[in-house]
Amino acid sequence: MGEVEEKLEAYEVKREGEAEILMLKSNAVFFNPVQVHNRDMSIAILRTFVDKRKEEHEEKINKKNKARQHVSQDIPPKSDGDGTSSEQPASSSVDGEINGDHGRELHWRADKAEGPSTETTETPSSKRIRELNAPIVLEALAASGLRSLRYAREVDGLGKVVALDNDEASVEACKRNIKFNGSAASDKVEAHLADARVYMLTHPKEFDVVDLDPYGSPAIFLDSAIQAVADGGLLMCTATDMVVLCGANGEVCYSKYGSYPVKGKYCHEMALRILLACIESHANRYKRFIVPVLSVFMDFYVRVFVRVFTSASEIKNAPLKLSYVYQCVGCDSFHLQCLGRTITKGKSVKYAPGIGPVVPQKCSDCRKKFNVGGPIWSAPIHDQDWVLSTLADVKAMKDKYPAYNKITSVLTTVSEELHDVQLFFSQHNITGTVKCTPLSAVVFRSAVLNAGYRISSTHVNPLGLKSDAPWDVIWDIMRCWVRLHPIKEQPQDSSGTMILSKSPKLEANFSRAVAAVSNAQANKVNRFLPNPERHWGPKIRAGRTITSKHASLLGHEAVNGVIHEKDGNGLVVDKPGPGTEEGVSATDEKSSDDECATES
């Protein structure tokens, strides 16, 4: 008994949702409690996916049954020699696999897959109607296995959950946690020591759900992940390398994602669109394409949920979903240039390059030059039906989500976004450009609405606004506002002076519009929540020694492996704490985002 207690002293029990894990008190296996937001949102979307998949299955069966009835009514029975008639079975083309119609037909597996058996039902026409298999989930970078355990225990209707990691300590921890959670987990979850890239390449179209949540960039996993997802399946992907995606290292972003970012207040939404464009690019190489159902920026990372379909004809539309971004260096205006266009003549549709440029050499508002970035995903990044369904399900199961307040606030804000408008601008920024008295968000929104355009908030930034109003309308509103609230004289070469030097073509109406306040605001729903505790953010990699330099990231109370002492010169130095050996848990201090690490 004493030996057991000594072993347990090295572990700490962590509970999240319905799952419990044993975590080593050292930093041997990665675990970040901040990612509860990520895991809760993933569970919510996964539940919606299971429900939508069943609905699509039933719709397909009903469609086939109607087609059989129509065919049987159109084809008269053949007469035999003795005058009797024999029914002919429905055309086999009715039961054929269809990848067309934008690839939205479900992928049916007739092979002998593990998990729930594929049963068949005899129909009057002796045709086999396949039952829907329980979805199989792959977590490519499992670490402690907490995510896989929560999927298995909390999402009804799932089949097998496969957890992978290429670190032996992580796989041992994962297996230990599977046993710790009893039969509810051990009957569904299995852990493997494997390189996720190789494993996914050798299991093409085998998983209905693939979850990528790496430490840093997911770029090296995308090609194999897109091949492992079954037709109609769900790919969930996280990227935490926000410094790269938001434009601080544009050349690195291009090398990883094939897109060059530009700096702007919309940088986090641009990060989402760069990631989506990268996934689409990998999918197109295999005659596949993606349909985003939810794309969010939360905490310190971006997370996208996309359906994957196969259609050789649909990938022709890929250039229509991508655009370059022209960002003015003087003011906040930006413009998008689509990569492609279609030419329709009668029933024929031809694809052609986009016509450009969409902007002159210099900004028409402030006469400054443009920076060019992209290509980015310019099609919708959310599916409104999925968002509303997920939000309703989450509210109905409030007690099931530890981060209920956070994910409902994000989903509520997403549901009110203008999904057909790319990127956003900051009201504070445009006010700062012309150096005028700030106007309230309600007043500005009212002016846009009264001009006949739409406007909404964005989940990415509490000060961000999305609108289909062109930039000349936005600046006309600001010119009218400055006319009512005069400003001090500004330098002649400033962007604000150039903008205000023009007379407005639109007379702005600042009277309050009813739609200027969203339903969430009217109902006083919290849309942007503060962090629940201090140092709420990323954690250091597994295996690294926690030193005093991590205090700003983890907090001084968490830096318990280091003693701060002063040397003879009065400088603070780091020394190993009691009971630790210098370098015991230290590993190579490389900071490459491409290390095949574990869940963030």
C-alpha positions in Angstrom: 0.0 0.0 0.0 2.9 2.3 0.8 4.3 1.8 -2.7 1.0 2.7 -4.3 0.8 5.9 -2.3 4.4 6.8 -3.2 3.5 6.4 -6.9 0.4 8.4 -6.6 2.3 11.3 -5.0 4.0 11.9 -8.3 0.6 12.4 -10.0 -2.2 15.0 -9.8 -5.8 14.2 -10.8 -7.2 16.7 -13.3 -10.9 16.6 -14.0 -12.6 18.3 -17.0 -16.1 17.5 -18.0 -16.8 13.8 -17.4 -13.1 12.8 -17.9 -10.3 12.5 -15.3 -6.6 12.2 -16.0 -3.5 11.5 -14.0 -0.9 14.1 -14.7 2.7 13.9 -13.6 3.6 16.9 -11.5 6.6 17.4 -13.7 6.3 18.8 -17.2 6.9 15.4 -18.9 3.5 15.4 -20.7 1.9 18.5 -22.1 -1.4 19.7 -20.6 -2.9 23.2 -20.8 -6.1 23.9 -18.8 -6.7 27.0 -20.9 -7.7 24.7 -23.8 -10.9 23.8 -22.0 -12.5 26.4 -24.3 -11.1 24.6 -27.3 -12.2 21.2 -26.2 -15.7 22.4 -25.2 -16.2 24.0 -28.6 -15.0 20.9 -30.3 -17.4 18.7 -28.4 -20.3 21.1 -29.2 -19.5 20.9 -32.9 -18.9 17.2 -32.8 -22.4 16.7 -31.3 -23.9 18.8 -34.1 -21.9 16.8 -36.7 -23.3 13.5 -35.4 -26.9 14.9 -35.6 -26.4 16.5 -39.0 -24.9 13.2 -40.3 -27.9 11.3 -39.3 -30.2 13.9 -40.9 -28.3 13.7 -44.1 -28.4 9.9 -44.0 -32.2 9.9 -43.6 -32.6 12.4 -46.3 -30.5 10.3 -48.7 -32.6 7.2 -47.9 -35.8 9.0 -48.4 -34.5 10.4 -51.7 -33.6 6.9 -52.9 -37.0 5.5 -51.9 -38.8 8.2 -53.8 -36.5 7.6 -56.8 -37.3 3.8 -56.6 -41.0 4.5 -56.5 -40.8 6.9 -59.5 -38.8 4.3 -61.5 -41.1 1.5 -60.7 -44.1 3.6 -61.8 -42.4 4.5 -65.1 -41.3 1.0 -66.1 -44.2 -1.4 -66.9 -43.9 -5.0 -65.7 -42.7 -7.5 -68.3 -45.1 -10.3 -69.2 -43.9 -13.9 -69.2 -45.0 -16.5 -71.6 -47.8 -17.7 -69.3 -49.3 -14.2 -69.0 -47.8 -13.5 -65.6 -45.8 -10.4 -65.0 -42.5 -10.0 -63.1 -41.3 -6.9 -61.3 -38.0 -5.5 -62.4 -35.7 -4.1 -59.7 -35.0 -0.4 -59.7 -32.2 0.9 -61.8 -28.8 0.3 -60.2 -27.9 3.9 -61.0 -30.2 5.0 -58.2 -28.0 3.3 -55.6 -24.7 4.5 -57.1 -22.2 6.6 -55.2 -22.6 10.3 -56.1 -19.8 12.7 -55.6 -21.5 15.5 -57.5 -23.9 18.1 -56.3 -20.9 19.8 -54.7 -19.9 16.5 -53.1 -22.4 16.8 -50.3 -23.4 13.1 -50.4 -22.2 11.1 -47.5 -19.4 8.6 -47.7 -20.6 5.1 -47.3 -18.2 2.4 -46.1 -18.9 -1.1 -47.2 -15.7 -2.6 -46.0 -15.4 -4.6 -42.8 -14.4 -1.7 -40.5 -13.9 -2.0 -36.8 -16.6 -0.7 -34.6 -20.4 -1.1 -35.1 -21.2 -3.6 -37.7 -22.8 -2.6 -41.0 -26.3 -4.1 -41.1 -28.5 -4.4 -44.2 -32.2 -4.3 -44.7 -34.0 -6.2 -47.4 -36.3 -4.1 -49.5 -39.1 -5.3 -51.8 -36.7 -4.7 -54.7 -34.0 -6.8 -53.0 -31.7 -3.8 -52.8 -29.4 -3.4 -49.9 -29.7 -0.2 -47.9 -26.7 0.4 -45.8 -27.1 1.5 -42.2 -25.1 4.4 -41.0 -21.9 3.5 -39.2 -21.0 5.2 -36.0 -18.4 7.9 -36.8 -14.7 7.1 -36.1 -12.6 9.8 -34.6 -8.8 10.4 -34.9 -7.0 12.6 -32.5 -3.6 13.0 -34.3 -1.7 14.6 -31.4 -3.1 13.3 -28.2 -0.6 14.0 -25.4 -2.4 13.1 -22.2 -5.5 11.8 -24.1 -7.9 14.2 -22.3 -9.5 15.3 -25.5 -10.1 11.7 -26.8 -11.5 10.7 -23.4 -13.9 13.6 -23.3 -15.1 12.7 -26.9 -15.7 9.1 -25.9 -17.5 9.8 -22.7 -19.5 12.9 -23.6 -20.5 12.6 -27.3 -23.2 10.1 -27.8 -23.2 8.0 -31.0 -19.4 7.9 -31.5 -17.7 4.7 -32.5 -14.0 4.2 -32.0 -11.7 7.1 -30.9 -8.0 6.7 -32.0 -5.4 8.7 -30.0 -1.9 9.1 -31.6 1.3 10.5 -30.4 5.0 10.0 -31.3 6.2 10.5 -27.7 6.5 7.4 -25.6 5.8 9.2 -22.3 2.6 10.7 -23.8 1.3 7.4 -25.1 2.0 5.7 -21.7 0.1 8.6 -20.0 -2.7 8.2 -22.5 -3.1 4.5 -21.9 -2.9 5.1 -18.2 -5.7 7.6 -18.4 -7.8 5.4 -20.5 -7.7 2.7 -17.8 -8.3 5.3 -15.1 -11.6 6.3 -16.8 -12.9 2.7 -16.7 -14.9 0.8 -19.3 -16.7 3.9 -20.7 -13.3 4.9 -22.1 -11.5 1.6 -22.6 -14.3 0.3 -24.8 -13.9 3.1 -27.3 -10.5 4.8 -27.0 -7.2 3.2 -28.1 -3.8 4.8 -28.0 -1.0 4.2 -30.5 2.7 5.3 -30.7 3.0 6.6 -34.2 3.9 9.5 -36.4 0.6 11.1 -37.1 1.6 12.0 -40.7 2.5 8.5 -41.6 -0.5 7.0 -39.8 -3.0 9.3 -41.6 -1.4 8.6 -45.0 -1.7 4.9 -44.5 -5.4 5.2 -43.5 -7.0 7.2 -46.4 -10.6 8.2 -46.0 -10.9 6.0 -42.9 -11.9 8.6 -40.3 -15.2 10.5 -40.1 -13.5 13.1 -37.8 -9.9 14.1 -37.7 -8.7 16.5 -34.9 -5.4 18.4 -35.3 -4.4 20.4 -32.3 -0.6 20.8 -32.5 1.8 23.0 -30.5 2.4 25.7 -33.0 1.7 25.3 -36.7 -0.4 22.5 -38.2 1.1 23.0 -41.7 3.1 19.8 -41.8 0.0 17.7 -40.9 -2.5 19.2 -43.3 -1.7 17.1 -46.4 -2.0 13.8 -44.7 -5.0 14.9 -42.6 -7.0 15.9 -45.6 -6.5 12.4 -47.1 -7.5 10.6 -43.9 -11.0 12.3 -43.7 -13.9 10.3 -45.2 -16.1 12.0 -47.7 -18.5 14.3 -45.8 -16.3 14.0 -42.8 -15.1 16.7 -40.4 -11.6 18.2 -40.0 -11.0 20.2 -36.9 -7.7 22.2 -36.9 -6.0 24.5 -34.5 -3.1 26.9 -35.2 -1.3 28.7 -32.3 1.5 30.3 -34.2 -0.3 33.7 -34.3 2.8 35.7 -34.5 3.5 34.1 -37.9 -0.2 34.2 -39.1 -0.8 37.8 -38.1 2.1 39.3 -40.1 5.1 39.7 -37.9 7.0 37.1 -40.0 5.3 37.3 -43.4 8.0 35.2 -45.2 7.6 32.4 -42.6 3.8 32.5 -43.1 4.2 32.2 -46.8 6.6 29.2 -46.5 4.2 27.4 -44.2 0.8 28.4 -45.5 1.3 29.7 -49.0 -0.1 33.1 -48.2 1.5 36.5 -47.3 -0.2 38.3 -44.4 -0.6 42.1 -44.1 -0.8 43.9 -40.8 -4.1 45.3 -39.9 -6.7 45.3 -37.1 -8.3 42.3 -38.9 -5.1 40.2 -38.6 -6.8 37.5 -36.5 -9.6 37.0 -38.9 -7.0 37.1 -41.7 -5.2 34.3 -39.8 -8.4 32.2 -40.0 -8.8 32.9 -43.7 -5.1 32.0 -44.4 -5.5 28.7 -42.6 -8.7 27.9 -44.6 -7.0 28.8 -47.9 -4.1 26.5 -47.0 -6.4 23.6 -46.1 -8.4 24.1 -49.4 -5.1 24.1 -51.3 -4.2 20.7 -49.9 -7.7 19.3 -50.5 -7.7 20.4 -54.2 -4.7 18.3 -54.9 -6.8 15.2 -54.3 -10.0 16.4 -56.1 -11.4 17.4 -52.8 -12.7 20.7 -51.3 -13.8 22.1 -48.0 -16.9 23.7 -46.6 -16.3 25.7 -43.3 -19.0 25.3 -40.7 -17.3 27.3 -37.9 -14.1 29.3 -37.7 -13.2 31.1 -34.5 -10.4 33.1 -32.8 -10.3 32.4 -29.1 -7.7 33.2 -26.4 -4.4 32.9 -28.3 -5.2 30.6 -31.2 -7.5 30.1 -34.2 -9.6 27.0 -34.7 -11.5 25.9 -37.8 -14.1 23.2 -38.4 -14.5 22.2 -42.0 -16.4 19.4 -43.9 -14.4 17.6 -46.6 -16.0 16.4 -49.8 -14.8 14.9 -53.1 -15.8 16.4 -56.5 -13.6 17.0 -59.5 -16.0 19.6 -60.9 -16.4 21.6 -57.6 -12.6 22.2 -57.3 -12.9 24.4 -60.4 -14.6 26.9 -58.2 -11.5 27.1 -55.8 -10.2 30.4 -57.4 -13.6 32.0 -56.8 -13.1 31.5 -53.0 -9.7 33.1 -52.8 -8.7 36.7 -53.0 -5.7 39.0 -52.6 -5.9 41.9 -50.1 -4.9 45.5 -50.9 -4.2 47.3 -47.6 -3.6 51.1 -47.6 -0.6 52.1 -45.6 -2.0 55.5 -44.8 -5.6 54.9 -43.8 -7.6 51.8 -42.7 -9.2 51.0 -46.1 -8.7 47.6 -47.6 -9.9 46.0 -50.8 -10.1 42.4 -52.0 -9.2 41.1 -55.5 -10.7 37.7 -56.4 -8.4 35.3 -58.1 -10.9 34.0 -60.6 -14.3 34.6 -62.3 -16.9 32.8 -64.3 -18.3 33.6 -67.8 -21.8 32.2 -68.4 -23.1 31.8 -72.0 -26.4 30.0 -72.0 -25.8 26.7 -70.2 -22.1 26.8 -70.5 -19.8 28.1 -67.8 -16.2 29.1 -68.4 -13.6 29.9 -65.8 -11.3 32.9 -66.3 -8.7 34.9 -64.3 -10.0 37.7 -62.2 -10.0 41.2 -63.7 -7.9 43.7 -61.9 -6.6 45.6 -60.2 -9.5 46.7 -58.1 -7.6 49.7 -56.8 -5.5 52.5 -58.5 -1.8 52.8 -57.9 -2.5 55.1 -54.9 -5.4 55.1 -52.4 -8.2 57.3 -53.7 -9.0 58.5 -50.2 -5.6 59.4 -48.7 -3.2 59.1 -51.7 -1.0 56.6 -50.0 0.3 53.3 -51.5 -1.0 49.8 -50.9 0.5 46.7 -49.5 -0.6 43.4 -51.1 -1.2 40.2 -49.1 -2.8 36.9 -49.7 -4.3 34.9 -51.2 -6.8 34.3 -48.4 -10.1 32.5 -48.2 -12.8 35.0 -49.2 -15.9 32.7 -49.1 -18.0 32.5 -45.9 -16.1 31.1 -42.9 -19.2 30.0 -41.0 -22.4 28.0 -41.7 -25.2 29.9 -40.1 -27.4 26.7 -39.7 -24.6 24.9 -37.9 -23.8 27.9 -35.7 -27.5 28.2 -34.6 -27.9 24.5 -34.1 -24.7 24.3 -32.1 -25.7 27.3 -29.9 -29.2 25.8 -29.2 -27.7 22.4 -28.3 -25.1 24.0 -26.0 -27.8 26.0 -24.2 -29.9 22.8 -23.8 -26.9 21.0 -22.2 -25.5 23.8 -20.1 -24.2 21.5 -17.3 -22.2 19.5 -19.8 -19.8 22.3 -20.6 -17.2 23.6 -18.1 -16.6 26.6 -20.4 -20.3 27.2 -21.1 -20.1 31.0 -20.7 -17.2 31.3 -23.1 -18.4 29.2 -25.9 -21.9 30.6 -25.8 -20.5 34.1 -25.9 -18.4 33.2 -29.0 -21.3 31.4 -30.7 -23.7 34.2 -30.0 -21.4 36.8 -31.5 -20.6 34.6 -34.5 -24.4 34.1 -35.2 -24.8 37.9 -35.5 -21.8 38.4 -37.9 -22.3 39.2 -41.6 -21.0 36.0 -43.0 -20.7 37.2 -46.6 -18.4 40.2 -45.6 -14.7 39.6 -45.5 -12.5 41.1 -42.7 -13.5 44.1 -40.6 -12.3 47.5 -39.5 -11.9 49.2 -36.1 -14.1 52.2 -35.4 -11.4 53.6 -33.1 -8.9 53.4 -35.9 -10.9 55.3 -38.5 -11.7 57.9 -35.8 -8.0 58.2 -35.0 -7.1 58.6 -38.7 -9.1 61.8 -39.0 -8.3 62.9 -35.4 -11.9 63.6 -34.5 -14.1 63.3 -31.5 -15.1 59.6 -31.1 -18.7 58.7 -31.9 -20.5 55.9 -30.2 -20.8 52.5 -31.9 -24.6 52.9 -32.0 -24.4 56.3 -33.7 -21.9 55.0 -36.3 -24.0 51.8 -36.9 -27.1 53.9 -37.3 -25.4 56.1 -40.0 -24.4 53.0 -42.0 -27.8 51.5 -41.7 -29.5 54.8 -42.6 -27.3 54.9 -45.7 -28.8 51.6 -46.8 -26.0 49.2 -45.9 -25.6 46.4 -43.4 -23.3 46.4 -40.4 -22.5 43.9 -37.6 -19.9 43.2 -34.9 -17.3 40.5 -35.1 -16.4 37.8 -32.6 -12.7 38.5 -33.2 -12.5 42.0 -31.8 -15.0 43.8 -29.5 -14.2 47.1 -31.4 -14.4 45.5 -34.8 -17.2 46.2 -37.3 -18.1 44.3 -40.5 -20.0 46.1 -43.2 -20.9 45.9 -46.9 -20.6 49.6 -47.2 -17.8 50.7 -49.6 -15.0 52.8 -48.1 -16.1 56.0 -49.8 -19.4 55.7 -47.8 -17.5 55.1 -44.5 -15.3 58.1 -45.1 -18.3 60.3 -46.1 -19.9 59.4 -42.8 -16.7 60.5 -41.0 -16.6 63.7 -43.0 -20.2 64.5 -42.0 -19.3 63.8 -38.4 -16.3 66.1 -38.5 -18.4 68.8 -40.0 -20.7 68.6 -36.9 -17.7 68.3 -34.6 -14.8 70.4 -35.9 -11.2 69.4 -35.3 -7.9 71.1 -35.0 -5.9 71.7 -38.1 -3.7 68.8 -39.0 -0.5 68.5 -41.1 -1.3 68.8 -44.8 0.4 65.6 -45.7 -1.5 63.5 -43.1 -3.9 60.8 -44.2 -6.8 62.4 -42.2 -6.2 65.8 -43.9 -6.3 64.2 -47.3 -9.5 62.4 -46.5 -11.3 65.4 -45.0 -10.2 67.7 -47.9 -12.9 66.1 -50.1 -16.6 67.0 -49.9 -18.9 64.2 -48.9 -21.1 62.8 -51.6 -23.4 61.3 -49.0 -25.2 63.2 -46.4 -25.0 61.0 -43.3 -28.1 60.5 -41.1 -27.0 59.9 -37.5 -30.5 59.4 -36.1 -30.7 56.2 -34.2 -31.7 53.1 -36.1 -33.5 50.2 -34.5 -31.1 47.6 -35.9 -28.1 49.5 -34.5 -28.3 47.4 -31.4 -28.0 43.7 -31.9 -30.3 41.2 -30.2 -27.5 40.0 -27.9 -26.8 43.6 -26.8 -30.5 44.3 -26.3 -30.8 41.2 -24.2 -27.6 42.1 -22.3 -25.9 38.8 -23.3 -22.2 38.8 -22.5 -20.3 38.6 -25.8 -16.7 39.3 -24.8 -15.6 37.8 -21.5 -12.4 38.5 -19.5 -9.9 35.8 -18.9 -11.0 33.6 -15.9 -7.6 33.9 -14.2 -4.2 35.4 -14.5 -1.6 34.0 -16.9 -4.5 32.6 -19.0 -2.6 31.7 -22.2 -0.1 29.3 -23.8 2.1 27.0 -21.8 5.7 25.9 -22.4 6.5 22.7 -24.3 6.5 19.4 -22.5 9.9 18.3 -21.2 11.3 21.7 -20.8 12.7 22.9 -17.5 10.5 25.7 -16.0 12.8 28.6 -15.1 12.4 32.2 -14.0 12.1 33.4 -17.6 8.7 31.6 -17.7 7.3 33.7 -14.9 5.5 36.1 -17.2 3.9 33.2 -18.9 3.0 30.9 -16.0 3.1 33.2 -13.0 5.7 33.4 -10.2 3.8 30.9 -8.1 4.1 28.3 -10.9 7.8 28.6 -11.2 8.5 26.2 -8.3 11.5 24.5 -9.7 13.7 27.5 -9.5 15.1 29.4 -6.5 15.8 33.1 -7.1 19.1 34.1 -5.4 21.3 37.1 -5.7 25.0 36.7 -6.5 27.8 38.9 -5.2 26.9 41.7 -7.6 23.3 41.8 -6.5 22.0 40.2 -9.7 19.2 37.6 -9.6 20.3 34.2 -10.7 18.5 30.9 -11.2 19.4 27.8 -9.3 17.7 24.4 -9.2 15.2 24.1 -6.3 15.5 21.5 -3.5 15.2 17.9 -4.6 16.0 18.7 -8.3 19.0 17.9 -10.3 20.2 20.5 -12.8 19.3 19.4 -16.2 17.2 16.4 -15.2 14.1 17.5 -17.1 15.8 19.8 -19.5 15.6 19.1 -23.2 16.9 20.8 -26.3 15.6 24.4 -26.1 14.7 24.6 -29.8 11.6 26.7 -30.5 10.7 25.4 -33.9 7.0 25.2 -34.4 7.4 22.2 -36.7 8.4 19.8 -33.8 5.9 17.0 -33.8 4.7 17.9 -30.4 1.5 17.5 -28.6 -1.9 19.1 -27.9 -1.8 22.8 -26.9 
